[in-house]
Amino acid sequence: MKLILLQRLEFVCGRGCLPLDEHVGVLGDQLTVLRSPQYVTFREGQWPLAGEKVPDLVALTMGFSVQEDLDWPGLAAGSLFQRPRATALIAVRGVGSLDLPSNTSSYPLENPVPFTLDSVANTIHTLFAESTPVVLQLAPSEERLYMMGMANTVFEDLPVTLQQIRARLSQEGSVLHSLPLHSLSRNSEADLLFLSEVQVLHDISALLQRHKHLAKDQAPDLFSLELAGLEEIARRYGNDSPQFQDATKILASVLQKFADDVYGVYGNNAVVEVVTVKTFEAPLTRKSRSILESKQISNPGSPYNLAYKYNFEYAVIFNIVLWLMIMLALAVIVIAYNLWNMDPGYDSIIYRMTNQKIRMD
């Protein structure tokens, strides 16, 4: 039966398809929910989630609206009066799945394209600008850092560059003195990159426990981390090497501890999710706007540079304008009718005083 299936796969795909092991790696990509409050319900099942829909899922779990409805049965309708105080999303590159606890909810991830949580960060910044929420987006492997709100003061000393993290690893209290390294070496570049990302997770957890007042405000916090150290170890030693096996065990335990710490700091009101991806189809880049950029076509699907007919806020704007115009029209009609039927000698105090003065004279 298996041989027939493999032959059928080769016949259908031909020479243009990926090898069988690469298909298995892509299908093994997962989204795992390590921690979530009781009012954020993830249903049990193996419903696949598209990779580009991960930011929408994060926005919905935080109680925000999205442009397009998320047709995914894994997330149940949440409470209208409660929202998580924090959401942490850790993207792990280089492995399809990790040996995480069995009581977590895992879902297969389809089409693992690069994604960012910039839209969620912008929503938090727009709705809670006065409350100074914590927004931290960090990729130690690429030395990318984006902080907003209280994160600018709390995480200003967080090591980001590889030189800073290596200096942190040599200091007292680093993960080198607490983790069982086994086959991992302190002199290997790939091993140091992996250990540096583990050190960043440890430092973020320690800073949150030191500044617990961040979890007491009304604004939700966002943590987005991307880890690529495991991918470098797999590229250097291979997926079957003891270094890779030891690194996956260390990362699984560190992620579980990080989830427990964040969940405890925010009083059991935090969502911690892990995305494990064997490899992305393209490198992750942050898009930025410039005043010197060339004109872009507003509707990529039209070659005539036509604008969209309407956006998702069209119905809201239309109702606001329509009913405001109706109320103003009714107000003008009522005021005009009362002025037309007004008796100047009886309803107006000006004419009333004038008539009394004439009679007295």
TIKEDO-455951 format. One record per residue: residue number from 1; residue in one letter; x, y, z of N, C-alpha, C in turn. Coordinates in steps of 0.1 Angstrom, whole numbers, plus 5000, padded with zeros to 4 digits. Atoms other than C-alpha are relative to their C-alpha. Layout:
N
MARMI,n,res,n.px,n.py,n.pz,ca.px,ca.py,ca.pz,c.px,c.py,c.pz
MARMI,NUM,A,X,Y,Z,X,Y,Z,X,Y,Z
...
# end
This chain:
361
MARMI,n,res,n.px,n.py,n.pz,ca.px,ca.py,ca.pz,c.px,c.py,c.pz
MARMI,1,M,5008,4988,5000,5000,5000,5000,5009,5013,5000
MARMI,2,K,4991,4988,4999,5028,5024,5009,5008,5002,4987
MARMI,3,L,4993,4999,5013,5047,5015,4977,4992,5006,4989
MARMI,4,I,5009,4994,5010,5017,5022,4956,4998,5015,5001
MARMI,5,L,5002,4986,4997,5012,5055,4973,5012,5008,4995
MARMI,6,L,4988,4993,5005,5048,5065,4966,5001,5001,4985
MARMI,7,Q,5000,5000,5015,5046,5055,4930,4990,5010,4994
MARMI,8,R,5010,4990,5005,5014,5075,4926,5004,5014,5002
MARMI,9,L,4995,4987,4997,5030,5105,4942,5010,5004,4990
MARMI,10,E,4990,4997,5010,5059,5103,4918,4994,5002,4986
MARMI,11,F,5006,4999,5013,5036,5099,4888,4992,5013,4999
MARMI,12,V,5008,4987,5000,5014,5129,4898,5010,5012,4999
MARMI,13,C,4992,4988,4999,5042,5152,4907,5010,5001,4989
MARMI,14,G,4990,4999,5010,5068,5143,4882,5013,5004,5006
MARMI,15,R,4987,4996,4995,5103,5157,4884,5000,5014,5006
MARMI,16,G,5000,4986,4994,5092,5192,4895,4997,5001,5014
MARMI,17,C,5004,5000,4986,5081,5182,4930,5012,4999,5009
MARMI,18,L,4990,5001,4990,5101,5183,4961,5002,4985,5004
MARMI,19,P,4998,5013,4995,5116,5151,4976,4990,4997,5011
MARMI,20,L,5010,5004,4990,5094,5131,5000,5004,5005,5014
MARMI,21,D,4996,4995,4987,5114,5142,5031,4997,5014,5001
MARMI,22,E,5002,4986,4999,5110,5178,5022,4985,5003,5002
MARMI,23,H,5014,4998,4998,5072,5174,5019,4996,4997,5015
MARMI,24,V,5003,5004,4986,5071,5157,5053,5004,5012,5009
MARMI,25,G,4996,4988,4992,5091,5187,5068,4990,5011,4999
MARMI,26,V,5010,4989,5001,5066,5212,5054,4987,4997,5007
MARMI,27,L,5013,5004,4994,5036,5192,5066,5002,4999,5015
MARMI,28,G,4998,5001,4985,5052,5189,5101,5000,5014,5007
MARMI,29,D,5000,4987,4994,5051,5227,5107,4987,5001,5009
MARMI,30,Q,5011,4999,4990,5029,5235,5137,4998,5013,5007
MARMI,31,L,5003,4988,4991,5012,5262,5157,4996,4993,5014
MARMI,32,T,5003,5006,4987,5012,5252,5194,4997,5011,5010
MARMI,33,V,5004,4990,4989,4994,5271,5222,5004,4994,5013
MARMI,34,L,4994,5005,4987,5014,5266,5254,4991,5005,5011
MARMI,35,R,5008,4994,4989,4993,5289,5276,4989,5009,4994
MARMI,36,S,5011,4991,5004,4959,5306,5273,4991,5001,5012
MARMI,37,P,5010,4999,4989,4933,5320,5298,4988,4992,4997
MARMI,38,Q,5012,5008,5002,4900,5302,5303,4990,5006,4990
MARMI,39,Y,5009,4993,5009,4881,5328,5283,5005,5000,4985
MARMI,40,V,4996,5001,5013,4902,5322,5252,5001,4985,4997
MARMI,41,T,5002,5015,5001,4892,5287,5240,5005,4996,4986
MARMI,42,F,4995,5006,5012,4911,5267,5214,4995,4986,5000
MARMI,43,R,5006,5014,5001,4892,5236,5202,5010,4990,4997
MARMI,44,E,4991,5012,5003,4908,5202,5200,4997,4996,4986
MARMI,45,G,5001,5005,5014,4914,5191,5164,5012,5003,4992
MARMI,46,Q,4988,4999,5009,4938,5190,5135,4996,5009,4988
MARMI,47,W,5004,4991,5010,4924,5220,5116,5013,5008,4995
MARMI,48,P,4988,4993,5005,4952,5234,5093,4998,5015,5000
MARMI,49,L,5000,4986,5000,4960,5271,5096,5010,5005,4990
MARMI,50,A,4991,4995,5010,4975,5291,5067,5010,5009,5008
MARMI,51,G,4990,4992,4994,5008,5308,5076,4998,5015,5000
MARMI,52,E,5003,4986,5000,4997,5342,5065,4989,5005,5009
MARMI,53,K,5011,4997,4991,4967,5340,5089,5005,5001,5014
MARMI,54,V,4995,4999,4986,4989,5339,5120,4998,5013,5006
MARMI,55,P,5002,4987,4994,4988,5377,5126,4985,5002,5003
MARMI,56,D,5014,4998,4998,4950,5376,5122,4995,4992,5013
MARMI,57,L,5003,5008,4988,4948,5348,5148,5004,5007,5013
MARMI,58,V,4995,4993,4989,4969,5368,5172,4991,5012,5003
MARMI,59,A,5009,4988,4998,4947,5399,5167,4987,4996,5006
MARMI,60,L,5013,5004,4994,4915,5379,5174,5001,4995,5014
MARMI,61,T,4998,5004,4986,4929,5363,5205,5001,5012,5010
MARMI,62,M,4998,4988,4992,4937,5398,5218,4987,5009,5000
MARMI,63,G,5013,4993,5000,4901,5410,5211,4999,5011,4989
MARMI,64,F,5000,4990,5010,4909,5431,5180,4993,4994,4987
MARMI,65,S,5006,5003,5012,4891,5431,5147,5010,4998,4988
MARMI,66,V,4992,5002,5011,4906,5420,5114,4993,5003,4987
MARMI,67,Q,5006,4996,5013,4900,5430,5078,4992,4989,4994
MARMI,68,E,5008,5011,5005,4889,5396,5067,4997,4989,5011
MARMI,69,D,5003,5010,4990,4871,5370,5087,5009,4988,4999
MARMI,70,L,4991,5012,4999,4892,5341,5099,4991,4987,5000
MARMI,71,D,5008,5013,5001,4875,5309,5087,5008,4989,5005
MARMI,72,W,4993,5011,4994,4892,5286,5111,4993,4996,5013
MARMI,73,P,5008,5004,4988,4873,5265,5136,5008,4997,5012
MARMI,74,G,4992,5002,4988,4902,5261,5160,4998,5010,5011
MARMI,75,L,5001,4990,4990,4895,5293,5178,4985,5003,5002
MARMI,76,A,5014,4998,4996,4861,5296,5196,4998,5014,5003
MARMI,77,A,5004,4986,4996,4842,5328,5202,5003,5003,5014
MARMI,78,G,4995,4996,4986,4857,5346,5232,4990,5009,5007
MARMI,79,S,5008,4991,4992,4843,5368,5259,5001,5015,4994
MARMI,80,L,5000,4987,5004,4832,5403,5250,5006,5010,5010
MARMI,81,F,4996,4991,4989,4843,5418,5283,5014,4997,5006
MARMI,82,Q,4987,5003,4995,4877,5402,5288,5009,4998,4988
MARMI,83,R,4989,5001,5010,4909,5403,5268,5013,4996,5007
MARMI,84,P,4987,5003,4993,4943,5388,5275,5009,5013,5002
MARMI,85,R,4992,4989,4997,4967,5412,5291,5013,5000,4992
MARMI,86,A,4988,5001,5007,4996,5399,5270,4999,4988,4990
MARMI,87,T,4999,5010,5010,5003,5378,5239,5015,4998,4996
MARMI,88,A,4986,5002,5004,5037,5362,5232,5000,4989,4989
MARMI,89,L,4999,5009,5011,5044,5345,5199,5015,4998,4997
MARMI,90,I,4986,5003,5003,5077,5327,5194,5001,4991,4987
MARMI,91,A,4999,5007,5012,5086,5316,5159,5014,4993,5000
MARMI,92,V,4988,5008,4999,5112,5288,5158,5002,4994,4986
MARMI,93,R,4996,5005,5013,5129,5281,5125,5010,4988,5001
MARMI,94,G,4990,5012,5001,5147,5248,5116,4994,4987,5005
MARMI,95,V,5006,5012,4995,5123,5223,5131,4985,5000,4997
MARMI,96,G,5015,5000,5002,5087,5212,5122,4992,4999,5013
MARMI,97,S,5007,5001,4987,5077,5203,5158,5010,4998,5011
MARMI,98,L,4992,5002,4988,5091,5202,5193,4993,4991,5009
MARMI,99,D,5006,5009,4990,5085,5178,5221,4995,5008,5012
MARMI,100,L,5006,4991,4990,5062,5200,5241,4990,4991,5008
MARMI,101,P,5010,5008,4992,5037,5188,5268,4988,4996,4992
MARMI,102,S,5011,5005,5007,5008,5168,5257,4987,5007,5002
MARMI,103,N,5012,4993,4997,4982,5190,5273,4999,5013,4992
MARMI,104,T,5001,4988,5008,4989,5218,5248,4992,4997,4988
MARMI,105,S,5007,5001,5012,4969,5225,5217,5009,5003,4988
MARMI,106,S,4991,4998,5012,4987,5220,5184,4992,4998,4987
MARMI,107,Y,5007,5000,5012,4975,5226,5149,5011,5001,4988
MARMI,108,P,4991,4999,5011,4992,5220,5115,5000,5013,4993
MARMI,109,L,4999,4987,5006,5005,5250,5097,5003,4998,4985
MARMI,110,E,4999,5001,5015,5001,5253,5059,5006,5012,4994
MARMI,111,N,4994,4989,5007,5020,5275,5035,5008,5009,5010
MARMI,112,P,4992,4992,4990,5047,5287,5060,5007,5012,4994
MARMI,113,V,4994,4988,5006,5053,5321,5045,5005,5010,5012
MARMI,114,P,4996,4990,4989,5071,5349,5065,4989,5009,5004
MARMI,115,F,5010,4991,4994,5049,5370,5087,5006,5009,5011
MARMI,116,T,4996,4991,4989,5052,5399,5111,4987,5004,5007
MARMI,117,L,5011,4996,4992,5029,5412,5138,5000,5016,5000
MARMI,118,D,5000,4986,5000,5033,5448,5127,4985,5006,5000
MARMI,119,S,5014,4996,5000,4995,5451,5121,4994,5000,5014
MARMI,120,V,5005,5001,4986,4988,5440,5157,5007,5011,5008
MARMI,121,A,4993,4989,4993,5015,5464,5170,4994,5014,4997
MARMI,122,N,5006,4987,5004,5000,5493,5151,4986,5002,5006
MARMI,123,T,5013,4999,4993,4965,5485,5165,5002,5003,5014
MARMI,124,I,4998,4997,4986,4978,5485,5200,5005,5014,5002
MARMI,125,H,4995,4987,4999,4997,5517,5194,4988,5011,4998
MARMI,126,T,5011,4990,5003,4965,5534,5180,4990,5000,5011
MARMI,127,L,5011,5001,4990,4940,5522,5207,5005,5003,5014
MARMI,128,F,4995,4998,4987,4963,5524,5237,5013,5008,5000
MARMI,129,A,4988,4991,5001,4987,5552,5229,5003,5007,5013
MARMI,130,E,4998,4993,4988,4982,5569,5262,5003,4991,5012
MARMI,131,S,4997,5009,4989,4986,5538,5283,5014,4994,5000
MARMI,132,T,4986,5004,5002,5021,5531,5271,5001,4984,5001
MARMI,133,P,4998,5015,4999,5018,5493,5264,5014,4996,4996
MARMI,134,V,4987,5006,5003,5048,5470,5260,4998,4993,4987
MARMI,135,V,4999,5007,5013,5055,5460,5224,5014,4997,4997
MARMI,136,L,4987,5004,5002,5086,5440,5218,5001,4990,4989
MARMI,137,Q,4998,5009,5011,5095,5424,5185,5015,4999,4998
MARMI,138,L,4985,5003,5000,5130,5408,5184,5003,4988,4992
MARMI,139,A,4994,5012,5008,5150,5385,5161,5015,5001,5003
MARMI,140,P,4986,4999,4996,5184,5380,5178,5009,4995,4988
MARMI,141,S,4991,5005,5010,5197,5360,5148,5003,5010,4989
MARMI,142,E,4998,4989,5010,5192,5390,5125,5002,5013,5006
MARMI,143,E,4997,4988,4993,5198,5416,5151,4990,5011,4997
MARMI,144,R,5011,4991,5002,5164,5432,5146,4993,5002,5013
MARMI,145,L,5007,4997,4988,5147,5450,5174,4990,5011,4998
MARMI,146,Y,5010,4989,5001,5115,5470,5176,4993,5001,5013
MARMI,147,M,5006,4998,4987,5103,5484,5209,4991,5012,5000
MARMI,148,M,5009,4989,4999,5074,5507,5218,4994,5000,5014
MARMI,149,G,5007,4998,4987,5058,5521,5249,5010,4998,5012
MARMI,150,M,4992,5003,4988,5072,5509,5283,5012,4991,4996
MARMI,151,A,4989,5008,5003,5095,5485,5265,5013,5008,4997
MARMI,152,N,4988,4991,5003,5118,5514,5256,5008,5002,5013
MARMI,153,T,4993,4998,4987,5127,5518,5293,5003,4987,5007
MARMI,154,V,4997,5012,4993,5124,5483,5306,5010,4991,4993
MARMI,155,F,4991,5009,5008,5142,5464,5278,5011,5008,4993
MARMI,156,E,4989,4993,5007,5167,5491,5269,5014,4994,5001
MARMI,157,D,4987,5006,4998,5196,5471,5283,5000,4985,4995
MARMI,158,L,5000,5013,5005,5185,5439,5266,5010,4998,4989
MARMI,159,P,4990,5002,5010,5214,5425,5246,4993,4995,4987
MARMI,160,V,5006,5002,5013,5205,5424,5209,5010,4995,4990
MARMI,161,T,4990,5004,5009,5236,5422,5188,5007,4987,5005
MARMI,162,L,4993,5012,4996,5256,5390,5187,5012,5003,5010
MARMI,163,Q,4989,4996,4991,5285,5408,5204,4995,5002,5014
MARMI,164,Q,5006,4998,4986,5263,5419,5233,4996,4987,5006
MARMI,165,I,5005,5012,4994,5248,5385,5237,5012,4991,5004
MARMI,166,R,4988,5008,4996,5282,5368,5237,5006,5005,5013
MARMI,167,A,4995,4994,4988,5294,5392,5263,4991,4996,5012
MARMI,168,R,5009,5004,4990,5262,5384,5283,5002,4985,5004
MARMI,169,L,4998,5015,4997,5269,5346,5280,5012,4998,5009
MARMI,170,S,4988,5002,4992,5303,5351,5297,4998,5006,5014
MARMI,171,Q,5003,4994,4987,5287,5370,5327,4994,4990,5009
MARMI,172,E,5006,5009,4990,5274,5355,5359,4985,5000,4998
MARMI,173,G,5014,5002,5001,5240,5341,5358,4995,4996,4986
MARMI,174,S,5003,5004,5013,5241,5331,5321,4995,4986,4999
MARMI,175,V,5006,5013,5002,5224,5300,5307,5011,4990,4998
MARMI,176,L,4989,5010,5002,5258,5284,5301,5003,4993,5013
MARMI,177,H,4997,5006,4987,5261,5277,5339,4988,4992,5005
MARMI,178,S,5012,5007,4995,5225,5263,5342,4994,4990,4991
MARMI,179,L,5006,5010,5009,5217,5243,5311,5010,4989,4998
MARMI,180,P,4991,5012,5004,5230,5208,5303,5004,5001,4985
MARMI,181,L,4997,4998,5014,5249,5215,5271,5003,4987,4993
MARMI,182,H,4997,5013,5006,5260,5179,5265,5009,5002,4988
MARMI,183,S,4992,4999,5012,5272,5179,5229,5002,5014,4994
MARMI,184,L,4998,4986,5005,5269,5216,5223,5013,5006,5005
MARMI,185,S,4987,4994,4997,5301,5236,5223,4999,5015,5001
MARMI,186,R,5000,4986,4998,5309,5270,5235,5009,5007,4990
MARMI,187,N,4991,4994,5010,5334,5276,5207,4994,5000,4986
MARMI,188,S,5006,5001,5013,5311,5269,5178,4991,5012,4998
MARMI,189,E,5008,4988,5004,5294,5298,5160,4985,4996,5000
MARMI,190,A,5014,5004,5001,5262,5279,5154,4994,4997,5014
MARMI,191,D,5004,5003,4987,5260,5267,5190,4998,5013,5008
MARMI,192,L,5001,4987,4992,5266,5302,5204,4988,5008,4995
MARMI,193,L,5013,4993,5004,5238,5316,5182,4988,4994,5006
MARMI,194,F,5011,5006,4993,5214,5291,5196,5000,5003,5015
MARMI,195,L,5000,4996,4985,5225,5297,5232,4997,5014,5002
MARMI,196,S,5003,4986,4998,5223,5334,5227,4985,5003,4999
MARMI,197,E,5015,4998,5001,5186,5332,5217,4994,4994,5013
MARMI,198,V,5005,5005,4987,5180,5310,5248,5003,5010,5011
MARMI,199,Q,4997,4990,4990,5197,5337,5268,4991,5012,4999
MARMI,200,V,5010,4989,5001,5174,5364,5254,4987,4996,5006
MARMI,201,L,5012,5005,4994,5144,5343,5264,5001,5001,5015
MARMI,202,H,4998,5000,4985,5158,5340,5299,5000,5014,5005
MARMI,203,D,5000,4986,4995,5165,5377,5302,4987,5007,4999
MARMI,204,I,5013,4994,5001,5131,5388,5290,4991,4995,5011
MARMI,205,S,5008,5005,4989,5115,5365,5315,5004,5006,5014
MARMI,206,A,4995,4994,4987,5137,5379,5343,4996,5014,5001
MARMI,207,L,5004,4986,5000,5129,5415,5333,4985,5001,5003
MARMI,208,L,5014,4999,4997,5092,5408,5334,4997,4997,5014
MARMI,209,Q,5002,5003,4986,5094,5392,5368,5005,5011,5009
MARMI,210,R,4995,4989,4992,5114,5422,5380,4991,5012,4999
MARMI,211,H,5009,4989,5002,5089,5447,5366,4986,4995,4998
MARMI,212,K,5014,5006,5000,5056,5431,5375,4989,5011,4998
MARMI,213,H,5010,4990,5001,5039,5465,5374,4995,5002,4986
MARMI,214,L,5004,4999,5014,5038,5463,5336,4987,4992,4997
MARMI,215,A,5011,5009,5002,5011,5436,5339,4987,5006,5007
MARMI,216,K,5011,4995,4992,4988,5458,5360,4992,5011,4993
MARMI,217,D,5008,4990,5007,4977,5484,5334,4990,4993,4991
MARMI,218,Q,5011,5005,5008,4948,5481,5311,5004,4997,4985
MARMI,219,A,4995,5002,5014,4968,5481,5278,5006,4986,4999
MARMI,220,P,4994,5013,5003,4976,5447,5263,5015,5001,4995
MARMI,221,D,4986,5000,5005,5013,5438,5257,5002,4990,4990
MARMI,222,L,4997,5009,5012,5028,5421,5227,5015,4996,5000
MARMI,223,F,4986,5004,5001,5060,5400,5225,5000,4991,4988
MARMI,224,S,4998,5008,5012,5071,5386,5191,5015,4997,4999
MARMI,225,L,4986,5005,5000,5103,5366,5190,5002,4990,4988
MARMI,226,E,4997,5010,5010,5119,5348,5161,5014,4994,5003
MARMI,227,L,4988,5007,4996,5146,5322,5168,5004,4991,4988
MARMI,228,A,4995,5007,5012,5168,5308,5140,5013,4992,5004
MARMI,229,G,4988,5007,4996,5196,5292,5161,4999,4985,4997
MARMI,230,L,5002,5015,5003,5181,5257,5157,5002,4997,4985
MARMI,231,E,4998,5001,5015,5181,5262,5119,5015,5000,4997
MARMI,232,E,4985,5000,5002,5219,5270,5120,5006,4987,5005
MARMI,233,I,4994,5013,4995,5226,5239,5141,4997,4989,4990
MARMI,234,A,5004,5011,5010,5206,5217,5116,5009,5001,4988
MARMI,235,R,4992,4998,5012,5226,5233,5088,5014,4995,5002
MARMI,236,R,4986,5003,4997,5259,5227,5105,5002,4986,5003
MARMI,237,Y,4998,5013,4996,5255,5193,5120,4990,4990,4994
MARMI,238,G,5010,5009,5005,5223,5178,5104,4989,4997,5010
MARMI,239,N,5012,5003,4991,5189,5168,5118,5002,4988,5009
MARMI,240,D,4998,5012,4992,5202,5135,5131,5011,5000,5009
MARMI,241,S,4988,4999,4992,5232,5148,5149,4996,5001,5015
MARMI,242,P,5003,4999,4986,5234,5147,5187,4999,5015,5004
MARMI,243,Q,5001,4986,4997,5239,5185,5187,4985,5005,4998
MARMI,244,F,5013,4995,5003,5205,5190,5171,4990,4994,5010
MARMI,245,Q,5009,5007,4990,5188,5165,5194,5000,5007,5014
MARMI,246,D,4999,4993,4987,5202,5182,5225,4994,5014,4999
MARMI,247,A,5005,4986,5001,5193,5217,5212,4985,5000,5000
MARMI,248,T,5015,5000,4999,5156,5207,5206,4995,4997,5014
MARMI,249,K,5005,5002,4986,5153,5193,5241,5002,5012,5009
MARMI,250,I,4998,4988,4992,5168,5224,5256,4990,5011,4996
MARMI,251,L,5010,4990,5004,5146,5247,5235,4986,4997,5005
MARMI,252,A,5013,5003,4995,5115,5228,5244,4998,5003,5015
MARMI,253,S,5002,4997,4986,5121,5231,5281,5001,5014,5003
MARMI,254,V,4999,4986,4998,5131,5267,5278,4987,5007,4996
MARMI,255,L,5013,4994,5004,5100,5276,5259,4989,4997,5010
MARMI,256,Q,5010,5003,4990,5078,5258,5284,5002,5009,5013
MARMI,257,K,4997,4992,4988,5095,5277,5313,4997,5015,4997
MARMI,258,F,5003,4986,5004,5092,5310,5294,4984,5002,5000
MARMI,259,A,5014,4998,5000,5055,5304,5289,4994,5000,5014
MARMI,260,D,5005,5000,4986,5049,5296,5325,5003,5013,5007
MARMI,261,D,4996,4987,4994,5068,5327,5336,4991,5012,4995
MARMI,262,V,5008,4990,5005,5049,5350,5313,4985,4999,5005
MARMI,263,Y,5013,5002,4996,5016,5334,5322,4998,5003,5015
MARMI,264,G,5001,4997,4986,5023,5338,5359,5001,5015,5003
MARMI,265,V,4998,4986,4998,5035,5374,5357,4987,5008,4997
MARMI,266,Y,5013,4994,5004,5002,5384,5339,4988,4994,5007
MARMI,267,G,5012,5005,4993,4980,5366,5364,4992,4991,4993
MARMI,268,N,5007,5010,5007,4970,5338,5342,4991,5006,4989
MARMI,269,N,5007,4993,5010,4958,5363,5316,5009,5003,4988
MARMI,270,A,4991,4999,5011,4983,5357,5288,4999,4988,4991
MARMI,271,V,5000,5011,5010,4984,5337,5256,5015,4999,4995
MARMI,272,V,4987,5003,5004,5017,5321,5247,4999,4989,4989
MARMI,273,E,5001,5009,5012,5020,5305,5212,5014,4998,4994
MARMI,274,V,4987,5003,5007,5049,5288,5194,4997,4995,4986
MARMI,275,V,5001,5004,5013,5052,5285,5157,5013,4993,4996
MARMI,276,T,4988,5007,5004,5077,5258,5145,4999,4998,4985
MARMI,277,V,5000,5001,5015,5086,5260,5108,5014,4994,4996
MARMI,278,K,4988,5006,5006,5111,5238,5090,5009,5011,4993
MARMI,279,T,4993,4990,5007,5120,5266,5067,4989,5009,4993
MARMI,280,F,5009,4991,5007,5103,5297,5053,5003,5001,4985
MARMI,281,E,4998,4999,5014,5098,5302,5016,5009,5012,4996
MARMI,282,A,4992,4988,5003,5115,5336,5017,5005,5006,5013
MARMI,283,P,4995,4994,4988,5136,5355,5042,4991,5011,5005
MARMI,284,L,5009,4990,4994,5117,5377,5066,5006,5014,5000
MARMI,285,T,4995,4986,5001,5121,5414,5059,4990,5009,5005
MARMI,286,R,5009,4990,4995,5106,5444,5075,4998,5011,4990
MARMI,287,K,5003,4990,5010,5088,5467,5051,5000,5014,5007
MARMI,288,S,5001,4987,4995,5093,5504,5056,4997,5010,4989
MARMI,289,R,5004,4990,5009,5079,5535,5040,5010,5011,4999
MARMI,290,S,4991,4989,5002,5099,5563,5025,4993,5011,4992
MARMI,291,I,5006,4989,5008,5090,5597,5012,5005,5001,4986
MARMI,292,L,4994,5000,5013,5112,5590,4982,4996,4988,4992
MARMI,293,E,5004,5012,5007,5095,5557,4972,4992,5003,4988
MARMI,294,S,5007,4998,5012,5080,5554,4938,4985,4997,5002
MARMI,295,K,5015,5002,4999,5042,5554,4932,4997,4985,4998
MARMI,296,Q,5005,5013,5000,5026,5521,4939,4986,4999,4994
MARMI,297,I,5013,5002,5005,4996,5507,4922,4991,4997,5011
MARMI,298,S,5009,5002,4989,4967,5509,4946,4992,4987,4999
MARMI,299,N,5007,5013,5002,4950,5478,4931,5009,4992,4992
MARMI,300,P,4991,5008,5008,4976,5452,4921,4993,4992,4990
MARMI,301,G,5007,5008,5009,4949,5432,4904,4996,5007,4987
MARMI,302,S,5005,4993,5011,4941,5459,4879,5012,5007,4993
MARMI,303,P,4989,4993,5007,4966,5471,4852,4998,5015,4997
MARMI,304,Y,5004,4986,5003,4948,5505,4849,5002,5009,5013
MARMI,305,N,4998,4992,4988,4958,5517,4884,4987,5005,5006
MARMI,306,L,5013,4996,4994,4922,5517,4896,4999,4998,5015
MARMI,307,A,5001,5001,4986,4914,5522,4932,4989,4989,5004
MARMI,308,Y,5010,5010,4996,4894,5497,4952,4986,5007,5002
MARMI,309,K,5014,4994,4999,4856,5503,4953,4997,5004,5014
MARMI,310,Y,5002,4996,4986,4855,5503,4991,5009,4990,5008
MARMI,311,N,4993,5008,4990,4873,5489,5021,4991,4994,5010
MARMI,312,F,5008,5006,4990,4861,5470,5051,4993,5009,5009
MARMI,313,E,5007,4990,4992,4851,5502,5069,4990,5008,4992
MARMI,314,Y,5010,4993,5008,4828,5513,5041,4986,5000,5007
MARMI,315,A,5014,5001,4994,4796,5501,5059,4999,5009,5012
MARMI,316,V,5001,4992,4988,4805,5519,5091,5000,5015,4996
MARMI,317,I,5000,4986,5004,4813,5552,5074,4987,5004,4993
MARMI,318,F,5013,4997,5007,4782,5550,5052,4989,5002,5010
MARMI,319,N,5011,4999,4990,4759,5545,5082,5002,5013,5008
MARMI,320,I,4998,4987,4992,4775,5574,5101,4996,5012,4992
MARMI,321,V,5003,4988,5008,4772,5598,5072,4985,5000,4997
MARMI,322,L,5015,5001,5003,4736,5586,5063,4992,5005,5011
MARMI,323,W,5008,4996,4989,4721,5589,5097,5003,5014,5005
MARMI,324,L,4997,4986,4996,4739,5622,5105,4993,5009,4990
MARMI,325,M,5007,4991,5010,4725,5637,5073,4985,5000,5003
MARMI,326,I,5014,5001,4997,4690,5624,5082,4996,5008,5012
MARMI,327,M,5003,4992,4988,4692,5639,5117,5001,5015,4998
MARMI,328,L,4999,4985,5003,4704,5673,5104,4988,5005,4992
MARMI,329,A,5012,4996,5008,4676,5674,5078,4988,5001,5008
MARMI,330,L,5011,4999,4991,4650,5666,5104,5001,5012,5009
MARMI,331,A,4999,4988,4991,4664,5693,5127,4997,5013,4993
MARMI,332,V,5003,4988,5008,4663,5719,5099,4985,5001,4998
MARMI,333,I,5014,4999,5003,4627,5710,5091,4992,5004,5012
MARMI,334,V,5008,4996,4988,4615,5712,5127,5003,5014,5004
MARMI,335,I,4997,4986,4996,4633,5745,5134,4993,5010,4990
MARMI,336,A,5006,4992,5010,4620,5760,5101,4985,5001,5003
MARMI,337,Y,5015,5000,4998,4584,5749,5109,4997,5008,5013
MARMI,338,N,5003,4992,4988,4585,5764,5144,5002,5015,4998
MARMI,339,L,4998,4986,5002,4599,5797,5132,4989,5005,4991
MARMI,340,W,5010,4996,5009,4573,5799,5104,4987,5002,5008
MARMI,341,N,5013,4999,4992,4544,5794,5129,5001,5007,5013
MARMI,342,M,4998,4993,4988,4558,5816,5156,4992,5013,5000
MARMI,343,D,5007,4987,4998,4536,5845,5169,5010,5010,5006
MARMI,344,P,4990,4990,4995,4560,5875,5173,4995,5007,5012
MARMI,345,G,5005,4993,4988,4538,5892,5198,4998,4991,5012
MARMI,346,Y,5003,5009,4988,4533,5862,5220,5013,4991,5003
MARMI,347,D,4988,5009,4998,4564,5839,5215,5013,5007,5002
MARMI,348,S,4987,4993,5000,4591,5866,5212,5000,5010,5012
MARMI,349,I,4999,4990,4989,4602,5885,5243,5004,5014,4995
MARMI,350,I,4997,4986,5005,4615,5913,5221,4988,5007,4996
MARMI,351,Y,5012,4993,5004,4582,5921,5206,4990,5002,5012
MARMI,352,R,5009,4998,4989,4564,5916,5239,5005,5012,5008
MARMI,353,M,4995,4988,4993,4586,5942,5256,4997,5013,4993
MARMI,354,T,5003,4988,5008,4581,5966,5227,4986,5004,5001
MARMI,355,N,5015,4997,4999,4543,5964,5229,4997,5006,5014
MARMI,356,Q,5003,4994,4987,4543,5971,5267,5006,5014,5001
MARMI,357,K,4994,4987,5000,4566,6001,5262,4991,5010,4993
MARMI,358,I,5008,4990,5008,4543,6016,5235,4987,5003,5008
MARMI,359,R,5012,4998,4992,4512,6011,5258,5003,5010,5012
MARMI,360,M,4997,4991,4989,4529,6028,5287,5002,5015,4995
MARMI,361,D,4998,4986,5005,4538,6058,5266,4987,5006,4995
# end
